[in-house]
Amino acid sequence: MGESELKRRILTSLIIGSLILPGVFGPKILLLILTLFWIFMALRELLHIFHLKGRDLNPILMVFLTLLLPISFYLHLPIIFIITGVIFVITIYSLSSPTSSISLFSLSLFGIFYLGWLPSHLILLKNLNISVWYIFFPFALTWINDTAAYGIGVWIGKHKLFRKVSPKKSIEGTIGGICFSIGSAIGYARLFSLKGSPWIYLWVGFSLSLIALLGDLLESSLKREVGLKDSSRLLPGHGGFLDRIDSLLFTIPLFYYLLKYLIL
């Protein structure tokens, strides 16, 4: 990586952090706005990937249904009725299409679950009315895991993990990311006096590291199928908005359920 490329990555990281941190530490409405913005931008990139696969979904309908989920969580609406309504609308839309209804239904449902349901757990975390350090936890762990896995992979990585899906990922980097995640989870919990024993956070760090890897590989497989390296070039040195949240889409929901049913 050249010096100019490294500077672009650092600058972009600072910009991303300046957008996320006010939402995490500020009022819930600000977090909702930032979440909706990030979902919208990532959804545009996902729809472009679907387009390259030869499947064009209705962008207005997809944006409306996808953004409806985090808004519903924010307003404490009965989510079971919202989800039922979403599935009903997708079904009618798919059946009325002249192309393959099963393909449209599957891709639409996947897109809404992937970029609507999963990131909405960030709003659910905020709804728990807990310390902001709990809310920041999955962000910190995901960034540490990704950075450690990348750095160790560049340093000593020799054995490829999934060459066809993500050629740059190595077994050594993955193990290094897991170890750093475990140590960071335990240290983070002690530093900010979070509830739970070190043994709990050992498993939390291990679990979040694995689910972050799966989130990254899933998004990579979507891009590889259509020959894309990045979901877009909107974030210099980082790719697109979807590239920046692929792991967080899974670590945030997992941490929410671990926090609610195990830690708290």
N, C-alpha and C positions, 0 to 999 in steps of 0.2 A: 504494500500500500504506500503510495507516494505521500510526500509531506502535505501537498495541497489537498489530497483526498482525505488525509487524517484531519486536517483543519476543518474541512467541510463537515465531517462526521461529528467533530466536537461541537461546532457551532450549531448544527442541527439538533444535537442532543440537548444543548442548553435551551434552545427554543422550545423543544418538546417538553422539557422539564418545567419551563416557565408557564406552559399551557396546562399541564396536569396538576402541579402542586397547588395552585389556588383553588382548584376544584376539590381536591382531597381535603385540604385544611380549611376551606371556606364554607359558605352556606350551601345547603343542598341544591338550591335552584341553580347555582353556578356549576355544580358538578353535573347536573342534568343537562345543561346547555352544552358543556364541553363533551359530554358523552354522546349527545345527539349529533354534534358536529363531527366527531371522530367516526361514529357509525355511518353517517351519511357519506363521508369521503371514502371510507373503506368499502361501502356498498357499491359505489360507482366503480371501483376497481374490480370488485367481484363480478359485477354484471358485465364488465368488459371481458373478463376471463370466460364467462359463459358465452358471450358473443363469439369469441374466437373458437369455442367448441361447437359453434353452429346452433346455439340455443339462445334466442333473444326473448328475455322476459320483459313484461310491461314495467318500465322504470318507475312510473308514477305510483302504480299499485304496490310495487315492492318497497319503495321508500315509505309510503304511508303505513303499510302493515308492519314493517320492521321498526320504525320509530314509535309506533303505537305501544309496543311492549314496555320500553323504559318509561314512557310517559305514564302508562297505567300503574307501574310500580310506584312511581313518584306520587301519584294521586291516590294510592291505596285502593284502586279499583279491584273488584272481584276478578282475579286473573283467570279463573277457570272459564268464565264467560267470554273473556277477551280472546283466549286461545281457541275456544270453540268457534267464535265468530271468524277468527283468522283462517282456521281450517276450512270453514264453510265457504268463505270468499275465494280461497285458493282453489277449492274443488270446482266451484262454478266457473271460475276463470279458465281452469284447465280443460274442463269439459266443453266449453264454448269455443276453444281454440281449434283452428283447422289442422294444426300439427299434432304431434304425439302428446296426448293429454297426460299420460303417465310420466313422461319425461318432464313436462312443464310442472306438474304437481310436485314431483320429487325435488327438482332444482329449486322451486319456489319455497317449499317447506324447509329445505336445507338452508337456503340463504337467510330466511327469517329466523330460524333457530340459531344459526351460526353468528349472525350479526345483530339479532334482536334479543333473543332469549339469554344468550351467554353474557354479553356485556351488561345486561340489565341487573346482574347480580351486584354490580358496583353500587347501584342505587339501593339494593337490598342491604348491603353493608352499611350504608349511610343511615338507613332506616332503623338500624339496631341501636342508634344513639350511644355509641361506644367511643372510646378514645380514638382520636384520629390516627394514632400509631398502629392500631389494628387495621385500619383502612389502607394505610400506606404499606403494610407488610407485604402483600402479594406483588406490589410494584417493585419494592426493594429486592425481594427474593428473585423475581424474574430477571431483573436487570443484572444482578450479581451472577446468577446462573448463566445467562447468555454471555456475559463478558468473560467469565472464567472459562467457560467451554470454548469460546472463540480464542482467547489468549493461549490457553494450554494446547489447544489443537494446533495453532500456528507454531508453537514452541516445540512440542515433541510429538504431535499427532502423525502417525504413520499408517494406522489401520483404519480404513474407511468404514463408517457405520452403515449407511445406506447409499451406496455410490450412485444409483440411478435416480434417487429422489433428491438427495442433497449431497453433492460431491465433496463439499468442503468439510462436512462433519466427520469427526474421527471418534473412535472408541476412547482414545486417551482423553480427548476434550470433553466427551460426555461424562466420563468418570470424574474428571476434575471438576466439572460443573456441579455434579451431585455432591461431591465432598465439600465444596465451597458453600453450596446451598444449605447443607446440614449445619456446618459450623456457623454460618451467618444467621440461620434461624434461631439457634440456641443463643448466640450472642445478642441478637436483636431483642429477643424476649427478655433477657436479663437487663439489657441496657434501658429498655422502656417499661420495665416492671409489668410485663404482660402475664395474664393468668396462665397456669399450666406448668407442669414439670419439664425439665430439660429433655426427658425421654419423649414427651409428647411432641416437642418441637423438633426432635431428631426425625420423627416420622413425618412431621409436617414438611420439613425441609426436603426430605427424600421424596415424598409424594408430589410436592409442587415441582421439583426438578424433573421428574419423569413426565408429568402431565404437560409441562412447558415444552419438553422435547416433542411429545406427540402433537401438540398444537403447531409447532414449527414445521414438523414433517408433513402434516396434513396440508398446510398452506403451500409448502414447497411442491407437493405432489400435484396440487391444482395448477400451479404455474408450469410445472414441467410438462404436463399433458398438452399445453398449448405453446410450448417453447418460449416461455417468459423467464427471465432471470429475476426481475423485480415486478411487483404488482403495478408500479408506476415509477416515475422519476421526480415526483413532487417534493420529496425530502432528500436533498443532496447527500450522498454517502450512505443513505439508509433505505433507499427504494421508495416504497409507497406507504400510505397509511395502514393498509392491511398488513404489510410486512412488519410494522412496528407493534401491532397488537395481536399477532398470531398466537403467541404464547400466553399473553394476558387473557385472551378469550377463554382459556381453560384454567389458568391458575386462580383467577378471581372467583369463579363459581366454586371450585374445589375448596379454596380457603374459606369461603362463606359457610359451606356446610360443615367443614371441620371446626370452624369457630363456633357455630351455633350449636352443634350437637355433640362436640367433644370437649372443646376448650372452655366455653362459657357455661 
